[in-house]
């Protein structure tokens, strides 16, 4: 069992930056691919970014490529999402997720965090 706790959300102006963190419990953290999803009001939850357990491969949805960067520190059981050049359309609840593989993470994660709100004002 893996428990995920997100932090770092908040209110920021368009063009600004935020860094989300997700800290996991459990020694098996390093075995999991990790990622981020988001859900805007009235919309379905969507994949944002993912990283393999070793950090050697990443994946992003097209709308955040070049603006967001995912990374992880296995020693701290933490995965990060650096978000730059934020736009109002990035406003959403952001969820951390974990899965046994990168492919599975992008479709049906095994574990979810509780979410953190990101609001980008215009």
Residue, then its C-alpha position, 0 to 999 in steps of 0.5 A: x500500500x502506498x499513501x500519497x500526500x500532495x502540497x504546493x498548490x495555491x493562487x498565482x498570476x498568469x505567467x507565474x510558477x509553482x512547484x508541487x510536491x508529492x510525498x509517498x509513504x512506504x519503502x516501495x516508493x522507488x519501485x513505482x512510476x509516479x505522475x500527476x493528473x489534474x481535474x478542472x471544474x466540469x471536466x474529466x480528470x486528465x493526465x499531465x506528466x509521469x516519470x519512471x521509477x529510475x527517473x530516466x524517462x518522462x512523459x507529458x501531455x501536449x498542453x504542458x510540454x516545455x512549461x512543466x517538468x516532472x522530477x523525483x528524489x527517491x531518497x526523499x520519497x518525493x516527486x515534484x512538478x515544476x510548473x512555469x509560464x502558468x495559464x488560466x487554463x491550468x487551473x485545476x485540482x492536481x492529483x499525484x498518482x503511482x503505478x507499477x509501470x509508466x504505461x499503466x500510470x498514464x491510464x489506470x494508476x494504482x494509487x491516488x493522492x487527495x489533490x491540491x488546488x492550483x488557481x491561475x488568475x488572468 
